[in-house]
Amino acid sequence: MASGVAAAAAGTAPGENLAALTRPDFPLLAQQACLGQPLIYLDHAATSQKPRQVLEALQGYYSHDNANVHRGAHQLSARATDAFEGARDKTARFIAAATPREIVFTRNASEAINLVARSWGDAFLRPGDEILLTVMEHHSNLVPWQLLAARTGAVLRHAGLTDTGELDMEDFSRLLNERTRLVSVVQISNTLGCLNPIAAIAQLTHQAGALLLVDACQSLPHLPVNVAALGADFLVGSSHKLCGPTGMGFLWAREALLEAMPPFLGGGEMIQDVGLDVSTWAELPHKFEAGTPAIGEAVGMGAALDYLNAIGLERIHAWEQGLTRHLFQRLQAIEGLTVLGPTPEQQPDRGALAAFTVEGLHANDLSALLDAGGICIRSGHHCTQPLHRHYGLSATARASLAFTTTFEEIDRFADELQSSVEFLKEHG
């Protein structure tokens, strides 16, 4: 029998059901929850589930090719190196990078941002230089710049939001000035779901003489991303959001920037020659990859990118747009419920998630009741505490979708959520 992704790659008529085509590849999604209910996973923005093709790639590597990379003349090391560097090639193609030399493997996107802050930031920022962020940023795109500002005397600025929960481009343009050295912004907010106009931001940023870093963690699994078309200077991504293993991410940066940046960490692998008092550095991208890397995780991420490419990001985005419209329709019918961010009508290409509050109820209580029925959503601040404070909130509940999500799952979630709201209001 053909795999789900093979069937999806073969193409179907308009109105195709990507969930039906791909769910057979995800063993976790076939399990039953308590009381025999099917498990419904609506927490994809926190981490994705893994298809068997990724699990098999990991098993295959550790069963047949496990060895350290770049350091051995034997056949296992050669195969491991080919697989590891093959994953770099796949990552470069996935975002349309000019060369694999521009892809630096990291533990995750957080480390990738810290790499830029520690390497580029420490080397090139001076007191009074400004870094422009937004109030919607994930903590991973706030804290490294706070630490950098404390070390260098740089100044942080934060662009605000419109009434619809989108980036206020007038405020952004007002804050951008001749002292701005870096703009760092998310492409799709993990809480608001808004899709920021990165190409327009890049144009304004470069006109001001600054560089642009894009946090693409929430966009890479859901729509095509082309670094040249975006006009970015840095871009970060994370494997575990891309149907790949945890413990693996990447930084993309323009080659000239990486050449000018000093190493982030020191140790084996990142050196060309080591003396007792001074050393020289390896060529890109290895200058930034100290020590034995996460080889199996890189192989797994490469398999995940193959999987997503076989389906097609355009098809994934189209399927998820329909799911998102249906999710909003069901949520908007619940009395007292408010969704943060723009609606699909206001922003059709918005992210496939909904962070919401219900008047008088706590997100954790809603999440716990839903979990008792086998429905997995996220509750809390989603690593966006400043954004939640902007709205006067301590927490929201969030349902986030993927191409494996079905309309029936959304209906059951909405029905169970309605029942949970009624129960908590009656017994609260």
C-alpha positions in Angstrom: 0.0 0.0 0.0 1.3 3.5 -0.9 2.2 5.7 2.0 0.1 8.7 2.9 2.7 11.1 1.6 3.1 9.2 -1.6 -0.6 9.5 -2.2 -0.5 13.2 -1.3 2.4 13.8 -3.7 0.5 12.1 -6.5 -2.1 14.9 -6.4 -5.8 14.8 -6.3 -8.7 16.9 -7.5 -9.5 20.3 -6.0 -11.0 19.9 -2.6 -8.5 17.2 -1.6 -8.4 16.0 2.0 -4.7 16.3 3.0 -5.5 14.9 6.4 -6.9 11.7 5.0 -3.9 11.3 2.7 -1.2 11.9 5.4 -2.6 10.7 8.7 -1.6 7.0 8.0 2.0 8.2 8.2 1.6 9.4 11.8 1.3 6.5 14.3 0.8 8.8 17.3 -2.4 10.2 15.9 -4.0 6.7 15.7 -4.0 6.1 19.4 -7.0 6.3 21.6 -7.3 8.6 24.6 -9.2 7.8 27.8 -12.7 6.3 27.6 -11.9 5.0 24.1 -12.1 8.5 22.5 -9.7 9.1 19.6 -6.9 11.4 20.5 -7.2 14.9 19.0 -3.9 16.8 18.9 -4.4 20.5 18.4 -1.0 21.7 19.8 1.1 21.8 16.6 2.4 25.3 17.2 4.1 24.0 20.3 5.6 21.0 18.5 4.7 18.9 15.5 4.1 15.2 15.3 6.5 13.0 13.4 5.7 10.8 10.4 7.0 7.3 10.2 9.4 8.4 7.4 11.2 10.5 10.0 11.2 7.8 12.6 12.6 5.3 10.1 15.3 7.8 9.1 16.4 8.1 12.7 16.3 4.3 13.2 18.2 3.7 9.9 20.9 6.1 10.8 21.5 4.7 14.3 21.2 1.1 13.0 23.4 1.3 10.0 25.5 4.6 9.7 26.2 5.8 13.2 29.7 7.4 13.4 31.2 10.9 14.0 31.1 13.2 11.0 34.0 14.9 9.2 36.6 13.2 11.3 37.0 9.6 10.0 38.3 8.0 6.9 36.2 4.8 7.4 33.0 4.0 5.6 30.7 4.6 8.5 32.0 8.1 9.0 31.8 8.8 5.3 28.1 7.7 5.2 27.3 9.7 8.3 28.9 12.8 6.9 27.1 12.4 3.6 23.8 12.1 5.4 24.5 15.0 7.7 25.7 17.4 5.0 22.8 16.1 2.8 20.4 17.5 5.5 22.2 20.8 5.2 21.6 20.8 1.4 18.0 20.0 1.9 17.6 22.8 4.4 19.2 25.3 2.0 16.8 24.2 -0.8 13.8 24.4 1.5 14.3 28.1 2.1 15.9 28.8 -1.3 19.3 29.8 0.2 22.0 30.7 -2.3 24.4 28.0 -0.9 24.4 25.4 1.9 27.4 27.4 3.3 24.7 29.8 4.6 23.1 27.1 6.8 24.4 26.8 10.3 23.0 23.9 12.4 22.0 24.8 16.0 20.1 23.0 18.8 17.0 25.1 18.0 15.8 28.5 16.8 16.5 30.0 20.3 20.2 29.1 20.0 20.2 30.5 16.4 19.0 33.9 17.6 21.5 33.8 20.5 24.2 33.0 18.0 23.4 36.2 16.1 23.2 38.2 19.3 26.5 36.9 20.7 28.5 36.9 17.5 27.2 39.7 15.3 25.7 41.8 18.1 28.8 41.7 20.4 31.1 42.5 17.4 29.2 45.3 15.8 26.8 47.0 18.2 27.9 50.1 20.2 26.2 52.1 23.0 23.2 54.0 21.7 22.6 51.6 18.7 19.0 50.5 18.5 17.3 47.1 18.0 13.7 47.2 16.8 11.4 44.4 17.9 7.7 44.0 18.3 5.4 43.4 21.3 4.3 40.1 19.8 7.7 38.4 19.8 8.3 35.0 21.4 10.6 35.2 24.4 13.3 33.6 22.3 13.2 36.8 20.2 13.2 39.1 23.2 15.6 37.8 25.9 18.7 37.4 23.7 18.4 41.1 22.7 17.8 42.1 26.3 21.1 40.4 27.3 22.8 42.0 24.3 21.6 45.4 25.2 22.8 44.9 28.8 26.3 44.0 27.5 26.7 46.6 24.8 24.5 49.6 25.8 22.3 49.1 22.8 18.7 50.4 23.1 15.6 48.2 22.5 12.5 49.5 20.8 9.2 47.7 20.4 6.6 48.3 17.6 3.0 48.0 18.7 -0.2 46.4 17.3 -3.3 47.5 15.5 -6.8 47.0 16.9 -7.1 43.8 14.8 -4.0 42.3 16.4 -1.6 42.9 13.5 1.7 44.7 13.4 1.2 48.5 13.4 3.3 49.4 10.4 2.9 53.2 11.1 4.4 52.7 14.6 7.1 50.4 13.1 8.1 53.1 10.6 8.1 55.8 13.3 10.5 53.8 15.5 12.8 52.9 12.6 15.6 55.5 12.4 19.2 56.1 11.6 20.3 54.6 14.9 18.5 51.3 14.1 21.1 48.5 13.5 18.9 45.4 13.6 15.2 44.6 13.2 14.1 41.2 14.5 10.6 40.1 13.9 8.4 37.0 13.8 6.9 36.0 10.4 3.8 34.4 11.9 2.9 35.1 15.6 2.5 32.0 17.7 -0.3 33.7 19.6 -2.0 36.2 17.3 -1.5 34.1 14.2 -0.9 37.2 12.1 1.3 37.0 9.1 3.7 39.9 9.1 4.6 41.7 5.8 8.2 40.7 5.9 9.1 41.9 2.4 7.8 45.4 3.2 9.6 45.3 6.6 12.8 44.3 4.8 12.6 47.2 2.4 12.1 49.7 5.2 14.8 48.1 7.3 17.4 48.3 4.5 16.4 51.8 3.6 17.3 52.7 7.2 20.7 50.9 6.8 19.8 48.1 9.2 19.7 44.3 9.0 16.6 42.1 9.4 16.3 38.8 11.3 13.2 36.7 10.7 11.8 34.2 13.2 10.2 31.7 10.8 9.4 28.9 13.2 5.6 29.2 12.8 5.7 29.9 9.0 8.1 27.3 7.7 5.8 24.3 8.3 2.8 26.0 6.8 3.7 28.1 3.7 6.5 28.5 1.2 9.5 30.6 2.6 12.0 32.1 0.2 14.8 34.1 1.9 15.7 36.0 -1.2 12.0 37.0 -1.8 11.6 38.0 1.8 14.7 40.2 1.7 15.9 38.9 5.1 19.5 39.0 6.3 19.1 36.3 9.0 16.4 33.7 9.3 15.9 31.0 12.0 13.9 27.8 12.1 13.4 24.7 14.3 13.2 21.1 13.3 10.6 20.1 15.9 8.0 22.5 14.3 8.7 20.9 10.9 7.8 17.3 11.6 11.4 16.6 12.6 13.2 15.7 15.8 13.8 18.0 18.8 17.2 19.3 19.5 17.9 20.5 16.0 17.4 23.9 14.4 19.2 26.2 12.0 20.4 29.7 11.3 20.4 31.1 7.7 22.4 34.2 7.1 23.8 35.9 4.0 27.3 34.5 3.4 29.0 37.8 3.7 27.6 38.4 7.2 28.6 34.9 8.4 32.2 35.5 7.0 32.4 38.8 9.0 31.1 37.3 12.3 33.4 35.7 14.9 32.7 32.2 16.2 30.0 31.7 18.8 31.3 28.7 20.6 34.8 27.2 20.7 36.0 23.6 20.5 36.5 20.8 18.1 35.1 20.9 14.5 35.0 24.7 14.3 38.8 25.1 14.0 41.3 25.1 11.1 44.5 25.0 13.1 45.0 25.1 16.9 48.0 26.4 18.7 48.6 26.7 22.4 47.9 30.5 22.4 46.0 31.1 19.2 43.8 29.3 16.7 42.3 29.8 13.3 38.7 29.0 12.2 37.2 26.5 9.9 35.4 27.6 6.8 31.7 28.3 6.7 29.4 27.0 8.1 31.6 24.9 10.4 33.1 27.9 12.1 29.9 28.1 14.1 29.4 24.4 14.8 31.7 23.5 17.7 31.8 19.9 19.0 30.1 16.8 17.8 26.8 17.9 16.2 23.3 16.3 16.5 23.9 14.0 13.6 20.8 11.8 13.9 18.6 14.8 14.5 19.9 16.5 11.3 19.2 13.3 9.3 15.7 13.2 10.8 15.1 16.9 9.9 16.3 16.2 6.4 13.7 13.4 6.1 11.0 15.7 7.5 11.8 18.3 4.8 11.6 15.7 2.2 8.2 14.7 3.6 6.9 18.3 3.5 8.3 18.9 0.0 6.6 15.8 -1.3 3.2 17.1 -0.2 4.0 20.7 -1.2 3.8 23.8 1.0 1.3 25.5 -1.3 -1.1 22.5 -0.8 -0.5 22.5 2.9 -1.3 26.2 3.2 -4.5 25.8 1.1 -5.8 22.9 3.2 -5.0 24.7 6.4 -6.7 27.9 5.3 -10.0 26.0 5.1 -9.4 24.5 8.5 -8.7 27.9 10.0 -11.8 29.4 8.6 -13.8 26.6 10.1 -12.1 26.8 13.4 -12.9 30.6 13.7 -16.5 30.0 12.7 -17.0 27.4 15.4 -15.2 29.5 18.1 -17.0 32.7 17.2 -20.3 31.0 17.9 -19.4 30.4 21.6 -20.7 33.1 23.9 -18.1 35.1 25.7 -15.2 33.7 23.7 -12.7 36.2 22.2 -9.9 35.2 19.7 -6.7 37.2 19.6 -5.4 38.4 16.3 -7.0 39.0 12.9 -9.8 36.8 11.6 -9.3 34.8 8.3 -11.5 37.4 6.7 -9.2 40.2 7.8 -6.1 38.3 6.9 -6.7 35.2 4.7 -3.1 34.0 4.9 -2.9 34.1 8.7 -1.5 31.2 10.7 -3.5 28.1 11.4 -4.1 28.7 15.1 -6.4 30.5 17.5 -5.5 31.8 20.9 -8.6 32.7 22.9 -10.2 33.6 26.2 -13.6 32.9 27.6 -15.0 35.6 29.9 -14.9 34.6 33.5 -12.9 31.3 32.9 -9.2 30.4 33.1 -7.5 28.9 30.2 -5.9 26.1 32.3 -9.4 24.9 33.5 -10.6 24.7 29.9 -7.5 22.9 28.8 -7.8 20.4 31.7 -11.4 19.5 30.9 -10.6 19.1 27.2 -7.7 16.9 28.0 -10.0 14.6 30.0 -11.8 14.1 26.7 -8.7 13.3 24.8 -8.3 16.8 23.2 -4.8 18.3 23.5 -4.6 22.1 23.3 -2.2 24.6 24.9 -2.9 27.0 27.8 -0.7 29.6 29.3 1.3 32.6 27.9 2.8 30.6 25.0 6.2 32.3 25.7 4.7 35.7 24.9 4.2 37.3 28.3 4.7 40.9 27.1 2.0 40.3 24.4 -0.4 38.9 27.0 0.3 41.9 29.3 -0.5 44.2 26.3 -4.0 42.7 26.3 -4.3 42.6 30.1 -4.2 38.8 30.2 -2.2 36.3 32.2 -3.0 33.3 29.9 -5.0 32.2 26.9 -6.0 28.8 25.5 -4.7 28.0 22.0 -5.7 25.5 19.4 -3.2 25.1 16.6 -3.7 23.1 13.5 -1.6 21.2 10.9 -2.2 19.4 7.6 -3.2 16.3 9.5 -6.0 18.1 11.3 -9.6 17.2 10.1 -12.8 19.2 10.1 -14.3 16.6 12.3 -11.7 17.1 14.9 -12.4 20.8 14.9 -16.1 20.1 15.3 -15.5 17.8 18.2 -13.1 20.3 19.9 -15.7 23.1 19.5 -18.5 20.9 20.9 -16.4 19.8 23.9 -15.2 23.4 24.5 -18.8 24.5 24.5 -19.7 21.8 27.0 -16.7 22.7 29.2 -17.6 26.4 29.2 -21.2 25.5 30.3 -19.9 23.1 33.0 -17.4 25.6 34.4 -19.9 28.5 34.5 -22.5 26.3 36.1 -20.2 24.9 38.8 -17.8 27.8 39.1 
